[in-house]
Amino acid sequence: MDERLLTEKLIAYDTSDPEGIRLCAGFVKAWLDARDVDTRELTVHGLPVLIADVGPNEAELTLLLHGHIDVVPGLPEQFRPHAEGERLYGRGAYDMKGALATLMLALVDFRGQHQRPVRVRLGVVPDEESEEETERGGDLLVSQGFVGDFAITGEPTDLHIGVAAKGVFAMRIVVEGRAAHGATPWLGENAVLRAIEVFREIEALPFARQSSELFDRPSINLGRILGGDALNKVPDTCVIDVDVRYLPEQEPTEILSEVSSIPGARVVSTFMRPPVMVDPESSFVRALCDAAAPFHAGEVRGIGRDGASDAVSFLRAGVPAVEFGPTGGGHHGPDEWVSLPSLAAYRRAISSFVGILGRGGDGGSAAG
């Protein structure tokens, strides 16, 4: 089964809900089991986490591959994949079922090559897109011994190497107003309108204008707004959920202090995931750049990714980890797609990287 067919199989599962996640994980495990890949299942928050292994346990080096099967919600038609030219469209095509399908195929490619001094392990989690702050699938993998010398998570990078990722600092903010009859709104203060003003003030705070070598600014998104309880009443309370993706150089406590200084804005809860930073000059990263280089018209480089990364689970355990995935676009949007040629290139790049490791390009001290 080639990259396209397997990606289409994964996209067809609506893994924005728990039942779809369980069905998809069952397919992944059965697919690997049928190809004699040793696979076992763990559970986090009632959802399956998979670990698959090929290569000798006593190998000189262990490479971790990481993927997730969950996706953000999409339209029904987005779970019916279709190709247009060299693009395969569907929810999760780019983030990251195309990469996961290719990593599954790569794992089978390595099966039986026991003479290689490299053990390759694949971990598949169900909750990368979730808002859970603790007991995450990536952390469970590490706690159960899914560790090694270097880790690659297949998030979309257009075949560049993601050596940095922003952290997440999400806030639930309550904004108060004053109730009045809907026929006389001038007698009240509309909390919904005031909440939008608060969000605009957040966008203008000092932290929002900072930049770094890999990022031109933090990302700030108004993800949810909840306000009003009657059509004919001026809403006196509004709740907004603001998603801040902060730079590795920034501190969430300072962001919280700035937001809390806005009149009428009361932060009632927060959600945090730390940023990711790996030494772009480490031998592992350089070897991965060399492996990906033949599939680029230009230079393969270390990049910063705006999204958060499950790589942090491995970094906490002392395992250097990067993001590396195929080419595409539109993730989380209505026209998400992945490049079919890039899936084949991604598979060959992973294979080349394992070959480099097997020839002694082991990265030495790769943590950063």
N, C-alpha and C positions, 0 to 999 in steps of 0.2 A: 504494500500500500504506500503510495507516494505522499509527499507533504500536503498536496492539495486535498486528496481524498480524506486523509486523517484529520486535517484541519476542519473540513466540512462536517465530518462526523461530530467533532467537539462543539462546533458552533451551533449545531442543531439542538443541543441541550440548552434549555433556558436556565442557566446557572445563576440567575439573579435571585432565585428562591431556593430554600433548603432542599426541596424534593428534587429539583433539577440538578443540584450539586451532588446529591447522593447517587442519582442515576448516572451522571457523567463520571463520577469517581468509580462507580462499579464497572463502567465500560473501560476506563483506563486500566484498572487492575486486571480485568479479564483479558484485555488486549495484551498486556505485558506477560501475564501468566501463560497465555497461549503460545508465547514465544520464548518460554523457558527463562524468563527474567524473574529472579527472586524478588517477590513483592510482598510487603506486609502493610497492614492497616492500623492506624491509631485513630483516636477520636478527640476532637476539640469542640466544645459547645454542641455536642451531638452531631457533628459533621465529620466526614472522613478525611484523614490525612494519610497520604501514601508515601512509603519509602521503597525504592527499588535499587538493586545493586547488581553490578557486573564487575568482574575482575577479582583478583585474589585479595583476601583480607590482609595478607602480609605484604601488600604492595608498598613500594618505596614512597609513593605519593597517592593522595586521595583527592580527587576533584569532585566537588559538589555541584550539581545542577539543580536549579530550583524553579518551580513554576506554580501558577495558581489557576484554578479552574473557574473561580467565581468571576462574575461580570456585573457591571452596573445595569439597572433595568433598561430595556430597549423595547421598541415596537415589535409586534408579533412577526412582521415580515423580516426583521433583522435576524431572527433565528432560522431563516431559510436562506442559507448562503448561496450566492451566485457570483459568477465570474464575468467580468467585462475586460476583455483583452488580458493583460497581465495582472489585473487587480482582482483579488477575491474579497467580496464585500460580506459583512455580517458582524453582529455584535460579538466582540471579543477577537475578531480576526487579527487585530494589531495588538490588543491588550488582553490576554496574551496567548490565545489558543493556537495561533499560528506557530509561535515559538514553542509552546508546550508540545504540540504534535511533532515538531522537528526534533526536540530534545528526546522524545520517546523513540523516534526512529534512530537517532544517534546512539541511544543506549543499546538498542538492538544491534546496531552496527558493531559495537564493542563487545557484544556477548560472545563468549567463547575464546576471546583473544587473551587467554590467561597468561601468556608469556610476557605481556606488557607489564612494565613496572608501575602501572597506574591503575588504581581502582576508581571506578566512576559510579557515583551514587546520584539518584534522582529523588528529590522530595517534592511532593505536590500538595499544596495547601488549599483550603476552601474559603479563606477569609481575608485575602489581601485587600479587598475593597471594603471591608467592614469598618465600623467605627469602634470596635472593641479595643480598649486600651491595654488590657491585660489578657493573659491566657490565649495568646495568639498561636496560630498554626506554626509559624516560623520558630517561635520560642519553644513549642512542644518538640519540634524536630531536634533542636539542639539539646534539649534536656534528655532526649532519648538516644543520644549518642550520634546524631547526624552531624558530624564534624569532620573536618579534613584540612588540607593545606591551602585550598583556594576554593572560592565559590562564585558561581555565575548564576544570576537570576535573569530570566529571559524577558525582562521588561523591554518595551520598544525603544531602541536607540538608533535605528537606521544604520546598524552595523558599525557604529562608533562604540566607544567604551565609556560607560557611565561611571565616573570615579567619584562623583559627588551627587547628593540628592538633598533637596530641601527637607527640613523638618516640618511637622504638622503641629500647629497650635490653633485648635478650634475652640471657639467661645460661644456659649449661649448667653445672650444679653437681653435683659428685660428693660424695656423703655416705657415709662409711665406717661399718661396723658390725663385729660379730664373729660368725663362723660358729659354728653348733652344730647338733646333730641336731634335726630338726623335732619329735621326740617330747619333747625337753627344751628348749623355747625360752628358759626362764629362765636357761640357761647361756650364752646368746649375747646379742647386741644386734642387733635387727632394723633393718637399714639402711633398709628401706622405710618403716617406722614413724617412724624418726628423720628421714627426708627430709620427711615430711609435717609434722613438728614444725618443721623448718627453714623450710618454706614459711610456716607460721603466724608464725614469728619475723620473716620478711621483711615480712609484712603489717603488723607492729607497729613497724617501724623508723621513725625520724623522717621520712625522705623521703616515706613512704607517707601521712603525715598533713598534708602541705602542700597548699595551695590557691592559686588565683589568681583574677583577675577573671572569666575565662571558664570555669574548670574548678574543680570542688569537690575533686578529688583526682586523683592518678595512678591508672592502671588496672594491676592486678597479677593475672596469670592463670597457673595451673599448667597448662601446655599438654601436657606429656608426662611420664610417669614410667616408668623402665626399671629393674627390679631383680629379683634372684633368678634362679637358674639350675637349681633343682631343687625339687620339691614338698616333699621331706622334709628340707630344709636351711634353717636361718635365714639369710636373705640378708646377706652381709657388705659388699655395695656396692650403691648405688642412684644412678642419674643422674636428675636432674629438669631440665626445660627450663622456665624461668620467663620469661614475656613481660611486661615492664614498659613501659607507655606513659607516658612522663614528661612533665611540664609544660614548656612552652617556657622557663620561668625556671630550671629545674633543670639540673644538670650530671651527665652519666653517670658521670664519674670519682668524684664524691661518692657516688652510689648504689652503685657498685662497692665503694668503701671501706666503706660501711655493711654491705653484704651479706657482705663478706670478714671482717668482725669477728665473725660468728656462729661459735661453736665447731663444728668438724667440717664446715663448709661450704667447699668448695674450688671456686672458679670456674675452669673449664678453658677456656672459650671464650665469646665474646660476639658479638652481631650488633647493629649500630646503624644507624638512619636518623634524621636530624635532624628536629626539629620545624619547623613552618611558622608564620610570622607575617607578616601583611600589614596595612598601615595601614587600619583600617576607615573612615577619613575620606577616603581617596583619592577622586579624582573618578571613576575607573573603578568603584570599589566602590559609590559613591553612585548612579552611573548604572545599575548592575545592580540595585540595590535599587529604583530607580524603575521599571525594566522589569518586575520581579517583583511589585511592589506591587498591581497590579490583580487578582492571582490569590490574594491573601491576605485573610482576614477581619480579621487583625490587622496589626501593623507587621512589615514585613520588616526583619530585623536581622542584624548580624554575629554569628556564633556560633563557638564552639570545638568541634571534632570530636575524639572520643576516638581514632579510628583514625589511623594514619599516612597521609601524603599523598604522591602522586607529584608534587604541585605543587613540591616541593623541587627537582626537577630544573630547573624553569624559574627559580625564585628564585635558584639558584646562578648562572644565566646573566644575571641582572639583569632578568628578565621578571616583573613582578608577577603572581601567580597565586592564584586562590581555588577553592574547591570549591562547586559549585552543581548540585543535582540534584532529582529529583522526590520526591514524597511516598510513603511506604510504611512497611514495618517488617519485623522478623524476619530481617535479613540475617545470614547464616552459620547460621541456625537451620532447624528443620524446616518452618516455615510462612512462608517468605519471600514477601512480596507487594509489589506496587507499585500505586498508585492509577491507574486508567486515565484519569480526568479530569485528573489532575495531569500525565500525559504530554503531553496536548494543551496544557495550560497552560504547561508547560515549553518546548514548541516555540514557542509564541507569545511567551513571555518572551525567549527567545534572539533571535527575530526582532526584537522591539521594541528589545532592547539594541543590535543591529547598526544599527538605524535611528537610535538616539540617537547612536551613534558617527559615523554618516554625516552627521548634522546638525551635527556639531562638538562633541559631548560627549565629547571624546577623552581626558579624564582628566588631561591635563597631566603633572605628576610624580606617578605613582601608586605608586611603590615605597615599601615601608615595612618 
